[in-house]
């Protein structure tokens, strides 16, 4: 499972011209699932995400987590995180899971992250054409892959 975390001042997901979810200060998290991902990957990523110290303390040092700053989270599925660009110029998405596996993993990630941070997370809609807007704070962008834990 691969995620991209962006520290944001605000973020939103719009579908068919209507705002589906929006948050203030917190994290926009893009999630890509591949077939070998399991609940163990979700657990590890949720703990890492909830405790990731990417928010400034009183000295301007990134020393606080989303929990510490009472921040919010917006989680959006994004199969393109598993794009392979080794051959040619057209990315291949063969490593990205089909919805039968990806949807339950995405939903589990959202549920567990909500529990970990103590508030409901905003979401996109799996497979929908979404417009994601954000104001990246910093900018701070972190990529984490559960298959590369060491």
N, C-alpha and C positions, 0 to 999 in steps of 0.2 A: 504494500500500500504506500502510495506516495502522496505527500501533502506539500502545499506551498502556503506558508503563513505570511500574511501582510499585516503589519501593525497599522491600524487606520484611525483617523479622527472620526470617520463615518463611512458607511458602505450600504449599498442597496442592490436588490435584484428586482428587475422589472421584466414582466412577461406580458406580451400582447398589449403593451402600453400601460399596464397597471403595476404599481409597486407591490410586489409579493412579500418581501421582507426588507427590513432596514434596521441598522444599528447605529449607535453613536460610537464613542471610543471603544476600541477593542481589537479584535482580529477578524480578518476575512480569511477563510481557510478553503482552499481549493483541494479536492480529494479525488485521487485516481486509484482505481482498484484493478488488480490483476488476479488471475485464477488461483495463484498459490497463496493469496492472502487469507488469513483466518481471524477468528475472534482474538487470538493472542496478539496479532498485529494491531488490531483495533485498540486493545487494552494498553499496549505499549505506547502507541501514538497518542492516545488520549492523555495518559499520565504525562508524557513529554510535553504535549501542547499546553495543558492546564498549568504546568509548573514552569514553563519556559519564561525566563526572566528577560523580557525585551521591552519593558516599560521603565521609564526613568524614575529614579528616586529623587529625594529633595536636593541631591547634589548633581543631578543631571546624568547619573550613571544608570545604565540599563541593569537594574537590580530587582525589579518587581515583576510579578506574573500578572496575568489577566485577572486572577482571583484577587491579588493584592490591591489592584486598582479598581475593583468592582466593574471591570470591563465586560463587554458583550462579545458574542461570537456569531458570525454568519458563515455557514458551511454550504459550499456549492460543489456539486459533483462535476468532475472534468476529466473525461476519458483521455483527452489529448495530452495529459501529463505522462502517459506511457507511449508517446510517439517515438518511433524509431526513424532516424534520419540517415542511417548508414548507407542506403542505396538511393541514388537519384535525388530528386528534389521534392518528391511527393512523400510526405510522412506516411508510415505504415502504423496502424493501430492494432496490430494483431495481438499484442501483449495485454491490451485492455480487456477486462472481463465483459462478458455479455450481461445484460440486465438481470438475468436469473440469479447470478452471483453478486453482481455489483450493487444492486438495489438493497438487499438485506445488509450488506457490509456498510454501505453508506448510512442507512438508517440506524444501525447499531452504533456507528461512530457518533452520530448526532445525539442519540439517547445518552450514551456514556459521557460525552463531553458536557451535555446539559447537567448531568448529575455531578460531574467533577467540578464545574464552575458555579454550581448552585443557582443557575437560572436557565430559562429556556433559550435555546439557540435559534437564530433565524436560519432558514434554509432556502435553497432554490427548489426547483422541481426537476427530478431526474429525467433527462432526455428532452427537456423543453428548450426552445430557443430563448435564451435569457440574455438580457443586457445587464451587466454587472458594472456598477459605478462605485468608485471609492476615492477617498482622499487618503493616500498613503502617508503615514506619519513618520518622517525621518529623512528619506524613506528607509523602512526596515522590512526586508523580505527574507524569509528563512525557508529552505527546502529540506524536507526530512523524508527518508525512505526507510520503511520498516525492514526492508531486506538488507540494509546496510547499517546494522546496529553497532558494529565494531569499528 
